[in-house]
Amino acid sequence: MQNPLISILTPFKNTGAFLEPCINSILKQTYTHWELLIIDDSSTDSSYNIVETFAKKDSRIKLLKNSGSGIIDALKLAFNNSEGELITRMDSDDVMQPNKLETLANNLLTHGKRHVAIGLVNYFSEDGIKDGYKNYETWLNKLTKTGSNYSEIYKECVIPSPCWMVYRSDLIACNAFNPNTYPEDYDLAFRFYKHHYKCIPCAEIIHNWRDYSSRASRTHVHYAENHFIDLKLNYFLELDYTPNKKLVVWGAGNKGKIIAKKLIKKDIAFDWICDNHKKIGRDIYGKILQPFSHLKTIKNPQSIITVANKDAQKEIHSYLKSIHMANKNDYFFFC
């Protein structure tokens, strides 16, 4: 099999406590034809010096300082200075399994261009993993095992941000990291989806994903829920919204209200339904909330479902299936 160069894009900022195990895990890869483009995004701790020590010992490690600001500018700088035919990303606080690059590269080379190689992930933490992250790991890995990641793309990011690999030409074709759209990992997943790149199933845990209290996804404003909703709704309206269908919003909780308000602002007509008897019949933002039974009166509906309760979601799935409606065509779960 071919042995193309893999470019690993890795921004870092004040992750000095984790950089040594991260870089060592890259040095221990069974696939050795790689280059690490590792970008210092204005660190104020010892991170730069730690990486510099590694870079002096191994010419495959290319250390640069971010000429802009933030993770997207750092990723752009890394990519613009890379030479690999295959591109992947690594987080500076995580740890690769020894066969990660080999597994991703072999899968990608086997399936060819317009594919995304991904792998199973394992969250780890010195303080233990919270239920939310464990549930996300379980959900994400279940999708990855069958390559059905896009089937639930409007729920959460369906491509593990530090565990994907694509051909360089495909990353360019989907205009990755342009413009500056946050959260950048979720935006990239939507770009892969938009360009119909198929996810390659994988049943191996190849990436160890570190969780800790100061991790960017826990603290940065770009990972606030409102940013996710904007991103999801904008891509839905671009890629999956069918104007000749009647749009229906399910649920009048916080997410439902945010989406309703944004649709009103965009002057997009919709009906609004919920199962909360205290809200049914009320006027919110000039829309009268209807019971779920109202759906039966709508000809050719297309639904955005913001109901978060897992048991309720199962009931909704079963109900919509019973009336011959299809996921990702007639309805989309947004949580």
C-alpha positions as CSV (number, residue, x, y, z in Angstrom):
1,M,0.0,0.0,0.0
2,Q,1.1,3.6,-0.6
3,N,2.9,5.5,2.2
4,P,1.8,9.1,1.6
5,L,2.9,11.9,3.9
6,I,0.4,12.7,6.7
7,S,0.2,16.3,8.0
8,I,-1.0,16.6,11.6
9,L,-2.4,20.1,12.4
10,T,-2.1,20.9,16.1
11,P,-2.7,24.3,17.7
12,F,-1.8,24.8,21.3
13,K,-2.2,27.4,24.0
14,N,-1.1,26.9,27.6
15,T,-1.3,23.1,27.5
16,G,2.2,22.6,28.9
17,A,1.0,20.1,31.4
18,F,-0.2,17.8,28.6
19,L,2.2,18.4,25.6
20,E,4.8,15.8,26.5
21,P,2.4,12.8,26.5
22,C,0.7,14.2,23.4
23,I,3.9,14.5,21.3
24,N,5.3,11.3,22.6
25,S,2.1,9.5,21.5
26,I,2.8,10.9,18.0
27,L,6.4,9.8,18.1
28,K,5.3,6.3,18.9
29,Q,3.0,5.9,15.9
30,T,3.4,2.7,13.9
31,Y,2.9,4.9,10.8
32,T,6.1,7.1,10.7
33,H,5.7,9.1,7.5
34,W,4.2,12.2,9.1
35,E,4.9,15.8,9.8
36,L,3.5,17.7,12.8
37,L,2.6,21.3,12.2
38,I,2.3,22.6,15.8
39,I,1.2,26.2,16.3
40,D,1.7,28.3,19.4
41,D,-1.4,30.4,19.9
42,S,0.0,33.0,22.3
43,S,0.9,30.7,25.2
44,T,2.0,32.3,28.4
45,D,3.2,29.1,30.1
46,S,6.1,26.8,29.3
47,S,4.3,25.2,26.3
48,Y,6.5,26.8,23.6
49,N,9.8,25.7,25.2
50,I,8.5,22.1,25.7
51,V,7.6,21.8,22.0
52,E,10.8,23.5,20.9
53,T,12.8,20.8,22.7
54,F,11.0,18.1,20.8
55,A,11.3,20.0,17.5
56,K,15.1,20.3,17.9
57,K,15.3,16.5,18.2
58,D,12.9,15.5,15.3
59,S,12.8,17.4,12.0
60,R,9.3,16.1,11.4
61,I,8.0,18.5,14.1
62,K,7.5,22.0,12.7
63,L,6.9,24.6,15.4
64,L,5.4,28.0,14.4
65,K,3.8,30.9,16.2
66,N,0.3,32.0,15.3
67,S,0.4,35.1,13.2
68,G,-3.3,35.7,13.9
69,S,-5.4,34.9,16.9
70,G,-7.4,31.9,17.9
71,I,-7.7,28.3,16.9
72,I,-9.0,28.8,13.4
73,D,-6.1,31.2,12.5
74,A,-3.7,28.6,14.0
75,L,-5.3,25.8,11.9
76,K,-5.0,27.9,8.7
77,L,-1.3,28.6,9.4
78,A,-0.7,24.9,10.1
79,F,-2.4,23.8,6.9
80,N,-0.7,26.5,4.7
81,N,2.7,25.3,5.9
82,S,1.9,21.6,5.5
83,E,2.9,19.3,2.6
84,G,1.0,16.1,3.2
85,E,-1.3,14.4,0.8
86,L,-3.4,13.3,3.8
87,I,-4.5,15.8,6.5
88,T,-5.5,15.1,10.1
89,R,-5.9,17.1,13.3
90,M,-4.6,16.5,16.9
91,D,-5.5,18.3,20.1
92,S,-2.4,19.3,22.2
93,D,-3.9,17.8,25.4
94,D,-4.9,14.4,24.0
95,V,-3.1,11.1,23.4
96,M,-3.1,9.0,20.3
97,Q,-3.2,5.2,20.3
98,P,0.0,3.9,18.6
99,N,-2.0,2.7,15.5
100,K,-4.1,5.8,15.1
101,L,-2.4,7.2,12.0
102,E,-2.0,3.8,10.4
103,T,-5.7,3.0,10.9
104,L,-7.0,6.3,9.5
105,A,-4.5,6.2,6.6
106,N,-5.3,2.6,5.6
107,N,-9.0,3.2,5.7
108,L,-8.7,6.4,3.7
109,L,-6.4,4.9,1.1
110,T,-8.7,1.9,0.8
111,H,-11.9,4.0,0.2
112,G,-10.3,6.9,-1.7
113,K,-11.2,10.5,-2.1
114,R,-14.5,12.1,-1.0
115,H,-14.3,10.0,2.2
116,V,-13.6,10.9,5.8
117,A,-11.7,8.4,7.9
118,I,-12.7,8.5,11.6
119,G,-12.2,6.4,14.7
120,L,-13.6,5.6,18.1
121,V,-12.7,7.9,20.9
122,N,-12.2,7.3,24.7
123,Y,-12.6,10.2,27.1
124,F,-10.3,10.2,30.1
125,S,-9.7,12.4,33.1
126,E,-7.9,12.4,36.4
127,D,-11.1,13.6,38.0
128,G,-13.4,11.1,36.3
129,I,-15.7,11.6,33.3
130,K,-18.9,13.4,33.8
131,D,-22.1,11.8,32.5
132,G,-22.5,14.3,29.7
133,Y,-19.2,13.6,28.1
134,K,-19.6,9.8,28.6
135,N,-23.0,9.9,26.9
136,Y,-21.4,11.9,24.0
137,E,-18.6,9.4,23.7
138,T,-21.1,6.5,23.6
139,W,-23.4,8.3,21.1
140,L,-20.5,9.3,18.8
141,N,-18.9,5.9,18.8
142,K,-22.2,4.2,18.0
143,L,-22.5,6.4,14.9
144,T,-18.8,5.9,13.9
145,K,-19.1,2.1,14.1
146,T,-21.6,2.1,11.2
147,G,-20.4,5.3,9.5
148,S,-23.9,6.7,10.0
149,N,-22.6,10.0,11.6
150,Y,-24.6,12.3,9.4
151,S,-27.9,10.7,10.4
152,E,-27.9,12.8,13.6
153,I,-25.8,15.8,12.5
154,Y,-28.2,18.4,13.8
155,K,-27.9,17.0,17.4
156,E,-24.2,17.6,18.1
157,C,-20.9,17.5,16.3
158,V,-20.8,14.0,14.7
159,I,-17.1,14.0,13.6
160,P,-14.7,13.7,16.5
161,S,-12.6,16.9,16.2
162,P,-9.2,15.4,16.8
163,C,-9.9,12.1,15.1
164,W,-10.5,12.5,11.4
165,M,-8.4,12.3,8.2
166,V,-9.1,13.4,4.7
167,Y,-7.3,13.9,1.4
168,R,-5.7,17.4,1.1
169,S,-7.6,18.1,-2.1
170,D,-10.9,17.3,-0.3
171,L,-10.1,19.6,2.6
172,I,-9.4,22.4,0.1
173,A,-12.6,21.6,-1.9
174,C,-14.8,22.1,1.2
175,N,-13.0,25.4,2.0
176,A,-12.2,24.2,5.5
177,F,-11.6,26.8,8.2
178,N,-12.9,29.6,5.9
179,P,-14.5,31.8,6.9
180,N,-13.9,32.0,10.7
181,T,-17.0,30.0,11.8
182,Y,-17.1,28.7,15.4
183,P,-17.2,26.1,16.7
184,E,-14.8,25.2,13.9
185,D,-15.0,21.4,14.4
186,Y,-18.8,21.3,14.1
187,D,-18.6,23.6,11.1
188,L,-16.1,21.3,9.5
189,A,-18.4,18.3,10.0
190,F,-21.2,20.2,8.2
191,R,-18.8,21.0,5.3
192,F,-18.0,17.3,4.9
193,Y,-21.7,16.6,5.0
194,K,-22.4,19.4,2.5
195,H,-19.9,18.0,0.0
196,H,-21.2,14.4,0.5
197,Y,-18.0,12.9,1.8
198,K,-18.8,9.5,3.2
199,C,-17.8,8.5,6.7
200,I,-15.8,5.3,6.8
201,P,-17.0,3.0,9.6
202,C,-14.4,2.1,12.3
203,A,-14.7,-0.2,15.3
204,E,-11.3,0.6,17.0
205,I,-10.6,3.1,19.8
206,I,-7.7,5.1,18.4
207,H,-7.9,8.4,20.2
208,N,-7.8,9.2,23.9
209,W,-9.7,12.5,24.5
210,R,-8.7,14.3,27.6
211,D,-11.3,16.2,29.7
212,Y,-10.4,18.8,32.4
213,S,-12.0,21.9,33.8
214,S,-10.1,24.5,31.8
215,R,-10.6,22.7,28.4
216,A,-11.6,25.2,25.7
217,S,-14.9,23.4,24.9
218,R,-15.9,23.9,28.5
219,T,-14.9,27.6,28.9
220,H,-14.7,29.4,25.5
221,V,-17.6,31.6,24.4
222,H,-17.5,30.0,21.0
223,Y,-18.8,26.8,22.5
224,A,-21.8,28.4,24.0
225,E,-25.1,26.8,23.1
226,N,-26.3,29.8,21.0
227,H,-23.4,29.4,18.6
228,F,-24.4,25.7,18.1
229,I,-28.0,26.7,17.3
230,D,-26.9,29.4,14.8
231,L,-24.6,27.0,13.1
232,K,-27.2,24.2,12.9
233,L,-30.1,26.3,11.8
234,N,-28.0,28.1,9.1
235,Y,-26.8,24.8,7.6
236,F,-30.3,23.3,7.9
237,L,-31.8,26.2,5.9
238,E,-29.0,25.9,3.3
239,L,-28.9,22.1,2.9
240,D,-32.1,20.4,4.1
241,Y,-34.9,22.8,4.4
242,T,-37.6,22.2,1.8
243,P,-39.6,25.4,1.2
244,N,-42.6,23.6,-0.4
245,K,-43.1,21.7,2.9
246,K,-44.7,23.2,6.0
247,L,-42.0,23.8,8.6
248,V,-42.9,22.7,12.1
249,V,-41.0,23.4,15.3
250,W,-41.5,20.9,18.1
251,G,-40.9,22.0,21.7
252,A,-41.2,25.3,23.5
253,G,-38.2,25.1,25.8
254,N,-35.2,27.3,25.5
255,K,-33.9,25.8,22.3
256,G,-37.4,25.8,20.7
257,K,-37.8,29.5,21.6
258,I,-34.4,30.5,20.2
259,I,-35.1,28.7,16.9
260,A,-38.6,30.2,16.7
261,K,-37.3,33.7,17.3
262,K,-34.6,33.2,14.6
263,L,-37.1,31.8,12.1
264,I,-39.4,34.8,12.7
265,K,-36.4,37.2,12.2
266,K,-35.6,35.4,8.9
267,D,-39.3,35.7,7.9
268,I,-39.7,31.9,7.5
269,A,-43.2,30.6,8.1
270,F,-43.7,27.7,10.6
271,D,-46.1,26.1,12.9
272,W,-45.1,25.6,16.5
273,I,-46.2,22.6,18.6
274,C,-45.5,21.3,22.1
275,D,-46.7,18.9,24.7
276,N,-46.7,21.3,27.6
277,H,-50.3,21.9,28.6
278,K,-49.4,25.2,30.3
279,K,-48.0,26.5,27.0
280,I,-50.5,25.1,24.5
281,G,-52.8,27.9,23.2
282,R,-50.4,30.6,24.4
283,D,-49.1,33.4,22.2
284,I,-45.3,33.4,22.1
285,Y,-43.6,35.8,19.7
286,G,-46.9,36.2,17.9
287,K,-47.2,32.4,17.3
288,I,-50.0,30.3,18.9
289,L,-48.6,27.1,20.3
290,Q,-50.5,24.0,19.2
291,P,-50.6,20.4,20.6
292,F,-48.6,17.6,19.0
293,S,-51.9,16.4,17.5
294,H,-51.9,19.5,15.3
295,L,-49.2,17.7,13.1
296,K,-51.9,15.4,11.7
297,T,-53.7,18.4,10.1
298,I,-50.6,19.6,8.3
299,K,-50.1,18.4,4.7
300,N,-46.5,17.6,3.9
301,P,-44.7,18.8,7.1
302,Q,-41.0,19.1,7.7
303,S,-40.1,19.2,11.4
304,I,-37.3,20.6,13.6
305,I,-37.5,18.8,16.9
306,T,-36.1,20.5,20.0
307,V,-37.5,18.1,22.6
308,A,-34.4,17.0,24.6
309,N,-35.9,14.2,26.8
310,K,-34.5,10.9,25.5
311,D,-37.7,8.9,26.3
312,A,-39.8,11.5,24.5
313,Q,-37.4,11.4,21.6
314,K,-37.9,7.6,21.3
315,E,-41.7,8.1,21.3
316,I,-41.5,10.8,18.7
317,H,-39.2,8.6,16.5
318,S,-41.7,5.7,16.8
319,Y,-44.7,8.0,16.0
320,L,-43.1,9.6,13.0
321,K,-42.0,6.2,11.7
322,S,-45.6,4.9,12.1
323,I,-46.9,7.7,9.8
324,H,-44.2,7.0,7.3
325,M,-42.0,10.0,7.9
326,A,-38.2,9.7,7.3
327,N,-35.4,11.0,9.5
328,K,-33.3,13.6,7.7
329,N,-36.0,14.2,5.2
330,D,-39.2,14.9,7.0
331,Y,-37.8,15.5,10.5
332,F,-34.5,16.6,12.1
333,F,-33.6,16.3,15.8
334,F,-31.8,19.4,17.0
335,C,-30.9,18.1,20.4
